Amino acid sequence: MTRPTAAFFDLDKTIIAKSSTLAFSREFQAGGLISRRAMLRSAYAQFVFFTGGADHDQMDKMREFMSQLCAGWDVATVREIVHDTLNNIVEPLVYDEAVTLIEEHRQAGRDIVIVSASGAEVVEPIGQLLGADRVIATRMEITDGKYTGNIDYYAYAEEKARAIEHLAETVGYDLAECYAYSDSVTDVHMLKVVGHPFAVNPDRELRRIATTEEWPVLAFVRPVALRPRFPVPPARPTLAALAVGGAVAAGGVIWANRRKRDLGA
């Protein structure tokens, strides 16, 4: 029997032209979750991200800023804001080239899996909008319906590759026949675990590695409104299984335990 395959897509600057998390800063301010000063800082972070000037340390600082910023936020309010404003915020930012690839992979019978360091509250509904089968995303710690400001599971760098490998073991994907797409050098590990890696709008270091490894380099340049492009099918029941439990939950326990050991060393 032929084993199932999948196409793994990074989200920010691969499928959409902005940081998926920072794109909602204005709506979070309107909903009373953040101050104007915090919104302006988020806008600056978005500018650095969009222009490609964010290095590993800057992205880590952005992650720390965003995780601490959301401390005390009501989870239900965040999900409501994202749900109510998703179409206006994200839909016009989707790359036409990414939509085409997603449709081609779907027609070829491959699962569509979004792998993102952004929070599950943002990634899951975007995945539904795109008709993805599964998502792998960062999970924030929640206590009594509010975010604590701590991270339960961080889907970043090597952890993306580990989550993909664990998912392949669970679902039975033939990774040698799977595809992966990303713009960032931090996703090199994710790209290397599949047989068909692609660099999309790569940063300088990823472009260098792609040239050395002879990986194809793609340029996505046309953000479009999604729904006029083609009718998006409803997501399958498996969508977001990895964002809230299952294989990634196991990976999150491994990551959290390793982090505790490192902090205790």
Secondary structure, DSSP 8 states (H G I E B T S, - for coil): -----EEEEE-BTTTBSS-TTGGGHHHHHHTTSS-HHHHHHHHHHHHHHHTT---HHHHHHHHHHHHHHTTT-BHHHHHHHHHHHHHHHTGGGEEHHHHHHHHHHHHTT-EEEEEEEEEHHHHHHHHHHHT-SEEEEEEEEEETTEEEEEEEE---THHHHHHHHHHHHHH---GGG-EEEES-GGGHHHHHTSSEEEEES--HHHHHHHHHHT--EE----EE-STTT-------TTTTHHHHSHHHHHHHHHHHHHHHHHHH-
